């Protein structure tokens, strides 16, 4: 087997195979027969017109639903300027900005992205960026093991943590031998007294969220931060840029690391895809995963930007690398920065306030529906809320889907509804449909 991209002669290939003790290239790979390529793709050859017809037919099989879904993925209106600017070739075709002399514009935009997150959190250092919020949380957990002030090996997370996020965190924790354990929640928020009982000298990091997975704004973050500080553990807070524009700053409640999904701005709803933000204190600067853009001066005294403190294993660091984050998320961070700049400080706050009033008003309307009580939790909500249905939640969710509306099934009698400006025109229809299926 030869490759056009590996210009080795037959004799060179034979010498390398002999050096590793195998007879042929195929012996270097262990591919099960069930997935091995047999020389046929099994795809009928079609022209462009036929291919378009085939693709359109497949797409028509998708359900046409208005999504009132949340739990980590949120639909906000993305202005056309984001697509127009981010689609420029110098942005779209750039992988990683290794050559600062030809990437100053992109590097400056990423520097602005970092600066926005620093301002929103009150912390000192933001990177650009992580795969998603789950990997950012995993990186925070491994950072706790590199922080000299922390000695424990237990990561405490809310018992209602979203399953996918918990699974990614557990994968990260497996390597360094960390134990991921839960603390109780009460009425959709952290049970601080229960959390205090879970603390001991082996806790390395405690993670809390605002809003929580059930959309409730966490009211006792300062108490969580005080507990972490008392036990010499890191306090990691999960949130997102829209919420942070309105809620109390993480730095003011003692957060050491802030993680979350910054793609709530700039990309719209993209299930399974996001942009992980990672912001921390300056004392952990050299432990930050991924890469950072720094500002300096060129030979003529002009401000210049460059990638700095890159911790990727490809950069000859190998076992000394602090992160395995490799794939570049810069283009997604660029989109977030453009959207945030387009909104401006006042526009961002206006959007956040709408994320409080809209679910509040929709919950009040659903509470008037016979067989529904909303919201379940007594507190302020952001974007979404949980409602109780007298009828089994599974049946309610299926019946709503049949009428064109998608909501989450949380448990036997609990559903979760997310409301943003994107779903505003469909709220009347959702209320009417729920009134029919919830009786």
C-alpha positions in Angstrom: 0.0 0.0 0.0 1.4 3.4 -1.0 0.3 6.9 -0.3 0.6 9.9 -2.7 1.3 12.0 0.4 4.1 9.8 1.8 6.8 9.7 -0.9 8.5 6.6 0.3 10.2 4.2 -2.1 9.5 0.5 -1.9 12.9 -0.1 -0.3 12.3 2.6 2.3 8.9 1.2 3.2 10.4 -2.3 3.5 13.2 -1.0 5.8 10.6 0.8 8.1 8.5 -2.4 8.3 11.5 -4.4 9.1 12.4 -2.0 11.9 9.1 -2.4 13.6 9.0 -6.2 12.9 6.0 -6.6 10.6 5.7 -8.0 7.1 3.4 -5.5 5.5 1.6 -2.2 6.1 -1.8 -3.9 6.8 -0.2 -5.6 9.8 0.1 -2.2 11.5 -3.8 -1.9 11.7 -6.3 -4.0 13.5 -9.5 -3.4 11.6 -12.4 -5.8 12.3 -13.8 -7.5 9.3 -17.3 -6.2 10.0 -16.1 -2.6 9.3 -13.2 -3.2 6.9 -13.6 -1.7 3.4 -14.3 -4.5 0.9 -13.8 -2.3 -2.2 -17.4 -1.3 -2.6 -19.2 1.6 -1.1 -22.7 0.3 -1.9 -23.8 3.8 -3.1 -25.5 4.0 -6.4 -23.9 6.5 -8.8 -26.2 9.4 -9.5 -26.0 12.7 -11.3 -26.3 16.1 -9.5 -30.1 16.4 -10.2 -30.8 12.8 -8.9 -28.6 13.4 -5.9 -30.5 16.5 -4.9 -33.8 14.7 -5.3 -32.6 11.8 -3.1 -31.3 14.2 -0.4 -34.6 16.2 -0.4 -36.6 13.0 0.0 -34.5 12.0 3.0 -34.8 15.5 4.6 -38.6 15.4 4.2 -38.7 12.5 6.5 -37.7 14.7 9.4 -40.4 15.8 11.8 -41.4 19.5 11.3 -41.5 20.6 14.9 -41.4 23.9 16.6 -38.8 23.3 19.3 -39.3 24.6 22.9 -36.2 22.6 23.8 -33.3 23.7 26.0 -31.2 21.9 28.6 -27.9 23.2 27.1 -28.9 24.0 23.6 -30.7 27.4 23.0 -32.1 29.1 19.9 -31.4 32.8 19.7 -31.8 34.9 16.6 -28.4 35.2 14.8 -28.1 38.4 12.9 -27.1 38.2 9.2 -23.9 40.2 9.9 -22.5 37.1 11.7 -22.8 35.0 8.6 -21.6 37.8 6.3 -18.4 38.6 8.3 -17.6 35.1 9.5 -18.0 33.8 5.9 -15.2 35.9 4.6 -12.5 33.7 3.2 -9.7 34.9 5.5 -11.8 33.8 8.4 -13.5 30.7 7.0 -10.4 29.1 5.6 -8.1 29.8 8.6 -7.4 26.7 10.8 -5.1 27.9 13.5 -3.4 31.3 13.4 0.2 30.0 13.6 1.5 32.8 11.4 0.6 36.1 13.2 2.0 38.2 10.5 -0.8 37.2 8.2 -3.6 36.6 10.7 -3.7 39.9 12.7 -7.4 40.5 12.0 -8.5 37.1 13.1 -6.2 37.2 16.2 -7.6 40.6 17.2 -11.1 39.2 16.9 -10.2 36.3 19.2 -8.5 38.7 21.6 -11.8 40.6 21.7 -13.7 37.4 22.4 -11.4 36.7 25.3 -11.8 40.2 26.6 -15.6 39.9 26.5 -15.5 36.8 28.6 -13.1 38.4 31.1 -15.4 41.4 31.4 -18.5 39.2 31.8 -17.0 37.0 34.5 -14.7 39.4 36.4 -11.9 36.9 36.2 -8.5 37.4 34.5 -7.8 35.0 31.7 -10.0 33.4 29.0 -8.9 31.0 26.3 -10.1 30.6 22.7 -11.5 28.0 23.0 -12.8 24.6 23.9 -14.9 22.0 22.1 -18.0 22.5 24.2 -19.2 23.1 27.8 -18.7 19.4 28.7 -15.0 19.3 27.7 -14.5 22.7 29.4 -15.8 21.1 32.6 -13.5 18.1 32.1 -10.5 20.4 31.6 -11.4 22.3 34.8 -11.4 19.0 36.7 -8.0 18.1 35.5 -6.7 21.7 36.2 -7.7 21.1 39.8 -5.0 18.4 39.9 -2.3 20.8 38.6 -3.2 23.6 41.0 -0.7 23.5 43.9 -3.3 24.7 46.4 -5.5 21.7 45.8 -4.7 18.2 47.1 -8.0 16.2 46.9 -9.2 13.8 44.1 -13.0 14.2 44.3 -15.1 16.3 42.0 -18.5 17.3 43.4 -21.3 18.0 40.8 -25.0 18.6 41.2 -27.1 15.5 41.2 -29.3 16.9 38.4 -26.3 17.5 36.1 -27.2 16.8 32.5 -26.3 13.2 31.6 -24.1 13.9 28.6 -22.0 16.5 30.5 -21.6 14.0 33.4 -20.5 11.3 31.0 -17.8 13.5 29.4 -16.6 14.6 32.8 -16.3 11.0 33.9 -14.2 10.2 30.9 -11.8 13.1 31.7 -11.7 12.0 35.4 -10.8 8.4 34.5 -7.2 9.2 33.4 -6.0 11.0 36.5 -8.0 8.7 38.8 -10.5 11.4 39.9 -13.8 10.4 41.6 -16.9 12.2 40.4 -19.6 12.3 43.1 -22.8 14.3 43.5 -24.4 16.6 46.0 -28.1 17.1 46.5 -30.3 19.7 45.0 -33.5 21.3 46.5 -36.2 23.0 44.5 -34.0 23.1 41.4 -31.0 24.7 43.1 -28.0 23.5 45.1 -28.8 22.2 48.6 -26.0 24.1 50.3 -26.5 22.3 53.6 -26.4 19.0 51.9 -23.3 20.1 49.9 -21.6 21.1 53.2 -22.1 17.5 54.4 -20.4 16.2 51.3 -17.3 18.2 51.7 -14.1 16.7 53.2 -10.4 17.1 52.7 -10.5 14.9 49.5 -12.7 17.4 47.5 -10.6 19.0 44.8 -13.3 20.9 43.0 -17.0 21.7 43.4 -19.1 22.5 40.3 -22.3 24.5 40.3 -24.5 26.1 37.6 -26.5 29.2 37.1 -29.0 28.8 35.6 -29.2 25.2 36.6 -30.2 22.4 34.2 -33.8 23.1 35.1 -33.5 26.8 34.3 -33.5 28.0 37.9 -31.2 30.9 38.7 -28.9 29.7 41.5 -29.4 32.0 44.6 -26.6 30.8 46.9 -23.5 30.8 44.8 -21.6 32.9 47.3 -22.3 30.2 49.9 -21.0 27.5 47.5 -17.9 29.6 46.9 -17.3 30.0 50.6 -17.5 26.3 51.2 -15.0 25.6 48.5 -12.6 28.2 49.9 -13.0 26.8 53.4 -11.9 23.4 52.2 -9.2 24.6 49.8 -11.1 23.3 46.8 -11.6 25.0 43.4 -15.0 26.5 42.7 -16.0 25.9 39.1 -19.2 27.7 37.9 -21.1 26.9 34.7 -23.0 29.6 32.8 -23.2 31.2 29.4 -22.5 34.7 28.0 -26.1 35.8 27.8 -26.9 34.8 31.4 -23.6 36.4 32.7 -24.6 39.7 31.2 -27.4 39.9 33.8 -26.6 37.7 36.7 -24.0 38.3 39.4 -20.4 38.1 38.3 -18.6 34.8 39.0 -15.6 36.6 40.5 -17.9 38.2 43.1 -19.1 34.8 44.4 -15.6 33.3 44.6 -15.5 31.3 41.4 -12.0 30.1 40.3 -13.0 28.8 36.9 -16.0 29.6 34.7 -17.1 27.2 32.0 -20.1 26.9 29.7 -21.3 27.1 26.2 -20.6 30.4 24.5 -22.3 29.2 21.3 -25.6 30.5 22.7 -24.4 33.6 20.7 -23.4 33.3 17.1 -24.5 29.8 16.0 -28.1 29.3 16.9 -29.3 25.8 17.9 -26.8 23.1 17.0 -27.4 19.9 18.9 -24.2 18.1 19.8 -22.1 21.1 18.8 -21.0 24.0 20.8 -18.2 26.4 21.9 -16.7 25.8 25.3 -15.7 28.8 27.2 -13.0 28.6 29.8 -12.2 31.6 32.1 -10.0 31.5 35.2 -7.8 33.4 37.6 -4.4 34.7 36.6 -2.7 32.4 39.1 -3.7 29.5 36.9 -2.6 31.2 33.7 0.0 28.5 32.8 -2.5 25.7 33.5 -5.1 27.0 31.1 -5.9 24.4 28.4 -6.1 25.1 24.7 -4.6 28.4 23.5 -4.7 32.1 24.2 -4.2 35.1 22.1 -1.9 37.7 23.6 -1.3 41.4 22.7 2.2 42.9 22.3 4.0 45.3 20.0 5.8 44.8 16.7 9.2 46.1 15.8 7.6 49.5 14.9 5.9 49.8 18.2 2.4 49.0 16.8 0.0 46.8 18.7 0.3 43.2 17.5 -1.4 39.9 18.4 -0.1 36.4 18.5 -1.0 32.9 19.9 0.7 32.4 23.2 0.9 29.8 25.9 -0.3 27.0 23.6 -0.5 23.8 25.6 -1.3 21.4 22.9 0.6 18.1 22.9 1.6 18.6 19.3 3.7 21.6 20.3 6.5 19.2 21.4 5.2 19.2 25.0 4.1 15.5 24.9 3.7 14.3 28.5 4.1 17.9 29.7 1.0 19.1 27.9 -1.7 20.4 30.1 -4.5 19.6 27.6 -5.4 17.3 24.7 -7.6 20.0 23.1 -6.4 20.0 19.5 -9.2 20.9 17.0 -9.5 24.6 16.5 -12.7 26.3 17.6 -11.6 29.8 16.6 -14.2 30.3 13.9 -17.0 29.5 16.3 -15.5 31.9 18.8 -15.3 34.5 16.1 -19.0 34.1 15.5 -19.8 34.6 19.2 -17.6 37.7 19.3 -19.3 39.2 16.2 -22.8 38.5 17.7 -21.9 40.0 21.1 -20.3 43.1 19.5 -23.4 43.5 17.3 -25.7 43.4 20.4 -23.4 45.7 22.4 -23.7 45.9 26.2 -27.2 47.2 26.2 -28.5 44.8 23.6 -26.9 41.8 25.5 -28.6 42.9 28.7 -31.9 43.3 26.8 -31.6 39.8 25.5 -30.9 38.4 28.9 -33.9 40.2 30.4 -36.1 38.8 27.7 -34.7 35.3 28.8 -36.2 36.0 32.2 -39.6 37.6 31.4 -40.5 35.3 28.4 -40.3 32.0 30.3 -42.0 33.6 33.3 -44.9 34.8 31.2 -45.2 31.5 29.3 -45.1 29.5 32.6 -48.0 31.7 33.9 -50.0 30.9 30.8 -49.3 27.2 31.1 -50.3 27.2 34.8 -53.8 28.3 33.7 -54.1 25.1 31.6 -56.1 22.4 33.4 -53.8 19.5 34.3 -50.6 21.6 34.3 -48.8 23.4 37.1 -45.9 25.7 36.1 -43.3 26.4 37.1 -42.5 23.5 39.5 -39.6 25.3 41.2 -40.0 28.5 43.3 -37.4 30.8 42.0 -36.3 33.0 39.1 -35.9 31.2 35.8 -33.7 31.8 32.8 -34.9 30.7 29.3 -36.6 27.5 30.6 -38.7 26.0 33.4 -40.1 22.7 34.5 -43.9 22.0 34.6 -45.9 19.3 36.2 -48.5 17.4 34.2 -51.3 15.4 35.7 -51.2 13.1 32.7 -48.0 11.0 32.2 -45.3 13.2 30.8 -44.3 10.7 28.1 -47.8 10.8 26.7 -48.0 14.6 26.9 -44.7 14.9 25.0 -45.7 12.5 22.3 -49.1 14.1 21.8 -47.5 17.6 21.6 -45.0 16.3 19.0 -48.0 15.0 17.0 -49.4 18.5 16.9 -46.0 20.0 16.0 -44.3 21.1 19.3 -41.3 19.6 21.0 -40.6 19.8 24.7 -38.4 17.8 27.0 -39.7 14.8 29.1 -37.9 15.1 32.5 -39.6 12.4 34.6 -42.9 10.6 35.0 -44.9 13.8 35.4 -42.5 16.6 34.6 -41.8 18.3 31.3 -39.4 21.1 30.5 -40.1 24.1 28.3 -37.6 26.6 26.9 -38.7 29.9 25.5 -36.7 32.5 23.6 -37.4 35.2 21.1 -37.1 32.6 18.3 -40.2 30.7 19.7 -42.3 33.8 20.5 -44.7 33.5 17.6 -45.4 29.8 18.4 -46.3 30.3 22.1 -50.0 30.7 21.5 -50.0 27.4 19.6 -48.1 25.6 22.3 -50.5 26.8 25.0 -53.5 25.7 22.9 -52.0 22.3 22.1 -51.1 21.6 25.7 -54.6 22.5 26.8 -55.9 19.7 24.5 -53.4 17.0 25.5 -52.9 17.6 29.2 -56.6 17.1 30.3 
